[in-house]
Amino acid sequence: KDIEACLDPLSGLFDCVHTVTPPSPRAIPADELAAEIRRCWPEATVNHLDSSTSLSALLLNLRSGLIVVAGSTYLAGAVCALLNGGASNTGR
């Protein structure tokens, strides 16, 4: 995957980025993606999450703001489920 080409159009749009490894065998590990984002966007705060449990905690502690999920429908589905209290969001 050409990560830099994917990140380039998004450059400067985010102050803070959290990466997580989605449940897919083709997924880029969160720590590797975080390192690439830091290289491309040195001005952004970048954190990698170790597990879906960390993702749950992050989403539960958000007070406000916009959430952008990018890169994987697996990850988007997991985030939707977490935001809906564990309920599936398929078909929407």
C-alpha positions in Angstrom: 0.0 0.0 0.0 1.2 3.5 -0.8 0.5 5.0 2.6 2.0 8.4 1.7 -0.2 8.8 -1.3 -3.2 8.1 0.9 -2.1 10.5 3.6 -1.1 13.4 1.3 -4.7 14.7 0.5 -5.5 14.7 4.2 -2.4 16.6 5.3 -3.1 19.5 7.7 -6.7 18.5 8.3 -6.2 16.9 11.7 -4.6 18.0 15.0 -4.7 14.5 16.5 -4.7 11.1 15.0 -5.2 7.7 16.7 -4.3 4.5 14.8 -5.6 1.0 15.5 -5.1 -2.3 13.7 -8.4 -3.4 12.3 -9.4 -7.1 12.3 -8.1 -7.8 8.8 -5.2 -9.9 7.7 -4.2 -7.2 5.2 -4.2 -4.4 7.8 -1.1 -2.3 8.5 -0.2 -2.6 12.2 -1.2 0.5 14.1 2.4 1.3 15.3 3.7 1.2 11.7 0.9 3.5 10.4 1.5 5.9 13.3 5.2 6.1 12.4 4.4 6.9 8.8 1.8 9.5 9.8 4.4 11.1 12.1 6.9 11.2 9.2 4.3 12.8 6.8 2.6 15.1 9.3 5.2 16.1 11.9 2.8 18.8 13.3 0.1 16.3 14.3 -0.2 14.4 17.6 -0.2 10.7 16.7 -1.0 7.8 19.0 -1.4 4.2 18.2 -3.8 2.0 20.1 -2.9 -1.5 21.1 -6.4 -3.1 20.9 -10.1 -2.7 20.3 -10.4 -2.2 24.1 -8.2 0.9 23.8 -10.4 2.1 20.9 -13.5 1.6 23.1 -12.0 3.6 25.9 -11.0 6.4 23.5 -14.5 6.6 22.0 -16.1 6.6 25.4 -13.9 9.5 26.6 -14.5 11.8 23.7 -16.4 14.8 24.9 -17.1 16.4 21.5 -15.6 16.8 18.1 -15.6 15.2 14.7 -14.6 11.5 14.3 -13.1 10.5 11.0 -12.7 6.8 10.3 -10.5 6.1 7.3 -8.8 3.1 5.7 -11.0 0.1 6.4 -14.7 -0.9 6.3 -13.8 -3.4 9.1 -12.6 -0.5 11.3 -15.6 1.7 10.3 -18.0 -1.1 11.3 -16.2 -1.6 14.6 -16.4 2.1 15.4 -20.1 2.3 14.4 -20.8 -0.7 16.7 -19.0 0.9 19.6 -20.7 4.2 19.2 -24.1 2.4 19.0 -23.4 0.7 22.3 -22.3 -2.6 20.7 -25.2 -2.8 18.3 -24.4 -3.7 14.7 -24.8 -0.9 12.2 -24.9 -3.1 9.0 -27.2 -2.1 6.2 -27.0 1.6 6.9 
